[in-house]
Structure formats: C-alpha cells, structure tokens
Amino acid sequence: MKIAYDVLAIYAALVVWAGLLVAAWRTQRWWPFLGFGLAIAVVLNVGYFVKGPPAAIAFFVGIYDVFDNIGLDRNEGAPALASCVDNACTVWGDRFVNHSSWGVAFHDRFLNGPQLRTNLLLGHIAFNTVAFVLMHVQVLRPGAGATRGQHRTIGRVAFGSLTLGTICALWMASEHHAVGPYGGVWAMLGFFSMSAFVYGTTVMGIRAARGGDVSGHKVWMIRALGSMWGAFWLFRVMLVVTGPLLRNYESASLLLSIWLSAPLGILIAEWFRTRTRTTSTPTPNVPIEV
C-alpha cells in the first residue's frame, strides 16, 4: 500500500508546532508559535498553485483519511464517508477506500467543474494568503512615528487583498446550497457568516483608524487576525476531532467547522488580548491616516 510521505511530513510539522505551543504557553513568547503556524499555512496554500487544485485537494483529503477511518474496517462505511472514482481523491493510493463525503465532493467539484470555479478558488487562496501574511506584519510592527506611512500602505494592500479574496469566497459559497455533502443551504449560509466575521472585524478596525482611535484600531485588528486564524486553522483542527466523532451524520462535522471556526478565533484572540493587556504598553491615541 502507498505511503503518503507528504502527509507524514505535515504530521511531523504539526508535532513541532504543538511543541512550540507548549513553549509559548510557558514563556508567553507567542511569535515563534504564530510564525511557524503561518509558515505551514502558506506552504499548504502554495501547494494549490504548484500541484493544481485536484492534487492539492487529494493531499488535503489524505490528511483526514487517517483520522476518519479510525476504528473502521477497510470496507466499513458510514454516512459521513464516501468513495471516489479510482480512489483519486486521496494521496494514500488504495490504503483507504472511504473518505469524508465533503472531501470527495470537494475533489470532484474542482476535478470536473468549470474553469471559473477553479479560478475563484485560486483567487481566494492567493488574495487571502497575502492578507493573512500582511496582517501579521501589521500586528508585529504597529504604525507609529516613522513607520506610520509604511503601516498605512501595507494596511491598504492587505485590505484590498482581503476584499478580493472575500469576493471569491462568497461567489463560490453561493453555489454550496446545491452540494449535499457540504450541508446544502446551511453550508452556504455558514460560509457567508464566516466571511462576515473576517471582513466585518477588519472593516471595524479600519473605521477606528479613520476616526483616530488607535487603541480601538488595534483591538479590532487583533480580532480580525483571530478570525483569520479561526477560519484557517481552527476550521481544519476541528475537522480532525469531529470527523471521527460525527461520521454517522453526513455533514455535521463540516458544518460545525464552517459556523464556529471564525467566531471561536475571535474569542480566542480576545482572550489573549485581554489577558496580556495589563503588561502591554498603552498606545497613544493619535490620528492615523487610512
């Protein structure tokens, strides 16, 4: 049986990342953990351009195959599992013949779908990756003094990228009402909700900046970054946990990730912000041009 070494490499990277989380919790130095997680996210997203969407999705499905088949015999199925033609939707060869039903649908939609759908996916990934990286730069180097102009310019690029990425996401989500394994209408509305959390918190941050409220701007942009982390990483981690637990319900695992990942990301970011603000240096309330 085929061994997916690229999936095993991701598992190894995640183990290292977990170690960085433990170290960060002990030392309260979070940037190594955040930076490593950001790097993994970028590598995963770049794979869509290097391999092409169908192959990148097969790799993505392969990450979950190991967990989704825990406790099942090789040919034992479940309502949330499905097979795909020639087992092409995974990188594990014939090691696993059952995969998450949403993963099978995801792969088929971009293997056999129109070119516009592929272009929207690649646009969403490209623009959101740029925004995700630049938002970290902004939080790491807040605009003050000589860096204020640079902060403003980077912020405009990040917001423009996020806007384009969100348009692509909403366009794709508008088709999900017809995709049963995703959860149909509930999946469509859930992705609309996810976009609203990510984009809405960012817009609130920009409004605060334009009003000269530097402290408010910082608060909202931390929440926006938390929503991005939730939409990317919590979304995927939740699938690892809920997939095996909820495989008797076709779309329950995916719907939980869709609806909860972004708001949970905001709540976690808010918890960290309030937990560390007593040791942070207050930000002077000076106007920002946006």
N, C-alpha and C positions, 0 to 999 in steps of 0.2 A: 504494500500500500504506500501511496505517495506521502512524503513528509513535507509539510509546508514550512520550510525554514524561515521564510519571510514573516510568517505569523509567529513563529517561535521567537524571532528577533524582537518583535513588538512586545511579546510577553516579557522578555528579558528587560527591555527598556522600561516597561511598566513596573517591574520589580524594583529597578533602580530608582524610579520616580517615587515609589512608595517609601523607599528608604530616605529620600530627600524630604518627604513629607514628615516623617518621624523626626528627622534632624531639625527641620524648620520649626516644628512644634516645640522642641526643646530649647532652641536658641532664639526663637522669634525672628529669625532672618529668613524671610519668605521668598526673596528673589531667586535663589538657586532652584527652588521648587517650581516657581512660576515660570522661570526661563526654560527649564527642561520640559515642562508640560507644553509650553508654547512651541518649542522646537519639534516635539513629537507631532503636534497638531499640524505644523507646517509641512513636515515630511509626509504625513498621511494625505494632506490636500494636494501636494505637488504630484503625488502618485497618480491622480486623475489625469494629469496632463502628460506624464511620462508613459503610462501604461494604456491610457484611454479609459473612459468610464466603465465599459463592461468588465475589463480585467481588474480595475480598481475596486469595483463593487464586489466581484468574486473574492477578492482579498478581504474586503470588509466583512462579507458574509462568513468567510472562513474563520475570522476571529471569534465569531459567536458559535460556530458549529460545535466546538469542543464543549461549551457550556450548555447549549441547547440539547445535546444528546446525552448529558449526564444521567445515568440511571436507566437508560433505554437500551434495549437490544438493537442490533444493527438495523433490522427492518421494522422495528416498532415505531408507529407513528403517534401523532397527537393532533388535536385541532389546530394548534398554532404552528405546526410543521408541515412542510410540503416538499415535493421533489421537483427537479427541473430537468429539462431535456439534456441527455448526455452528461448529466451532473456538471454542467459547465458553469454553474453559478457559485462554485467554490474552488479554492486552490488546493483542496485536500484530495483531489482525484476521487477514487471510489471508497475512501476511508469512511466518509459519511454520506448517506444517501438521503437523509432527511435534514432539511434546513428550515430556518424561520420562514414562515409564509410571507412575511413582509419582505424578507431578503430576496426570496425567489421572485416576487413581484417587482422589486426594485431593479434587479438584474434584467429581467425581461423587458421592462419599460425602456431601458436605455440600450439594450441589445437590439430590440426590434422596433423601437419607437422612432418618431420623426427627428430630423436633424435639429429642428428648432428646440426640442426638449433637451437634447444634448448641449446645445449652445447655452441654453438658460442655466443648466447645471454647472457648466464650466464657468460661466459668468458669475454665478452666485458664489462659487468656491473661490475664484480669483479675487473678486472685489471684497468679499468678507474676510479673506486671509489678509489682504493688505490692511483693511480696517483693524483687524484683530491685533496685528503686529504694531501698527502705529498707535493704537490706544495704550499699549504697554509703554511705548516710548513716551507718550504724553504723561502718564501717571508717574513714570520714573523720573522724568525731567519736567516738572511743572513750570509754566511760563512765569518768570519773574525777572525783572531787570533786563539785562542784555539779551536774554533768551526769549523774551516775550513775543517778539516778531516771529521767531522760528517756531515757537509753540503754536501761534495762531495759524501759520502756514500749514504746518503738519496737521493741525486740527481740521482745517478745511479739506485737505486731501483725504483724511480719514473719514470725515462725514460724507464727502462725495462718494467715496468707495462704498461706504455702508449703505448709502441711498441706492446706488445701482445694484448692489448685492441683494438688498431687500426687495427691490422691484422684481428681480429674477426669481427670488424665493416665493413671492406672492403669486407670480404668474404660474409657477409650477404647482403651487399649493391649490390653485383654483381648479386643477384637474383631479385632485385627490378624492373628490366626492364619489368618483366612479371606481375607485380602487378598494375593493372589499378587504383584502388582507391588511391594508393600512388602517382601516376603520371607517372608510367612507366619508360621509359628511363630517363626522366628529374629527377625523384626521385633518380635513381641510380647515375647519374652524380652529383646531388646535394649532396648526402652523400659522394661521392668521394671528392667533393670540401670541405665539412665540415672537413673531415679527413685531407685534405691537409693544411687547415688553422691551425688546432690544432697542428698537428705534425710538420708542417713546421716552425711555430714560435718557437716551442720547440727546434728543430734542430738548428735554428739560434742562440738561446740562448746558446746552448752547444758549437757551433763553436766560439762564442765570448769568452766564458770562456777558451776554449783551447788556444785561441790566447792571453790570458792575459788581455782581455778587460773587466774588472769587471763592469764598467758602462754600456757597451753595453749588457753584460750578464743580468744585472738587468732589463734593458729596455725590452729585448726580452722575458724574463720570465714573466714579468708583462703582456705583450701582450698575451703570451701563456695561462696564467691563465685567462685572459679576454676571450679568445676564448673558454676555457672550460666552463666558466660561461655562455657564449652565447649559446653554444651547449646544455647545460643542461637547464638553467633557461629561457633565452630569447626564446628558442625553445618552451617551454611549455606555457609561458605567451602570446606569440604571437598567439598561437592556441586558447586561451581563447577569445582574441579580434577579430581575423579574422574569427574564425569558424562561429559565427552567421552572420557576415557581408558578408561572401562569400559562404554561403551554396547553392547558385544557381549554383556554379561551383564546380564540384566534388572534384578535388584535389588541387585547388588554395591555400587554407589555409595552407595545409601541405607543399606544395612546397615553399611557402614564408618562412615558418619556417626553412625548410631544407637549403635553399640557403642563407638566410640572417642572421640567428642567430649567427653563429660563427664570420663572419666579423663585425657585429654590436658589438659583445662582445669585439673584438679587439679595435674598435673605441672608445667605452666607456672607456675601460681600459687606452687607450692612452690619452683620455681627462682628466681622473683623474690624470694620471701620470704627464702630463704637467701642470695641474692646481696646483698641490701640490709640484712640484719640487723646487720652489723658497723658500719653507720653510723647505726643507729636507736638511740633512747634506750630503755634497758631499762624494761620495765613492772613496777612494783612488784607483788608478789604479795599483793594484798589481796582479801578476800572480795567476791563480787558476789551480790546477791540476784536470783534469776530467778523 
